[in-house]
Amino acid sequence: MKRNLFFLAIILFSISIYSQTEKVWRINILNPAIELETPMGENSTLSTGVGIGYGGSYPKTSFGGGTGFRYSINPFLEVQYKNFYNLKKRKNKNLSIENNSGNFISVRFLTRGNSIKSNFNRTTNFDFSFGPTWGVQRKYGKNFHMLFDLGPIYYFDSNGKGNIFPIMFQLNLGFDL
């Protein structure tokens, strides 16, 4: 067992040495959250964020609220595996790759908890979504951060009701620490 842990530690250390990606702590202000992005390979990271965010309703797991704009403010947990595909190209063009500035494809998982404020009802207090995304992440100036991604998701609640939502997007603005 100790031998396996030792080899795992060596592998993870080696990945972090040769990785083009960096470990970055962030504070997002648009959907208030704290996020940690850690290298997982030469061109990949795992981003984990917790916070309180603004979101909409999923058709099969919500009801009520009329026909207008539906909103919900909820605590959330988000985990996203990002594979940056243009870091070498950005570096060769003398563009910054600092704090993982690049374009990526990813798999994103999001879960939301009890509503703090909402104008519709959900079928359960927790819902979940996951799916592939394409995105852009940049650092501007000393520490300003911007992330935009979009893609289809599969959403479901804790009772198993769910469906595919054709396009979901995310916009994060904040600061790298």
Beta strands, then each sheet from edge to edge (+ up, - down):
strand 1: 24-28
strand 2: 33-39
strand 3: 44-55
strand 4: 62-63
strand 5: 72-84
strand 6: 102-112
strand 7: 117-118
strand 8: 121-122
strand 9: 127-140
strand 10: 144-157
strand 11: 162-176
sheet 1: 7+ 5- 3+ 2- 1+ 11- 10+ 9- 6+
sheet 2: 4+ 8-
end
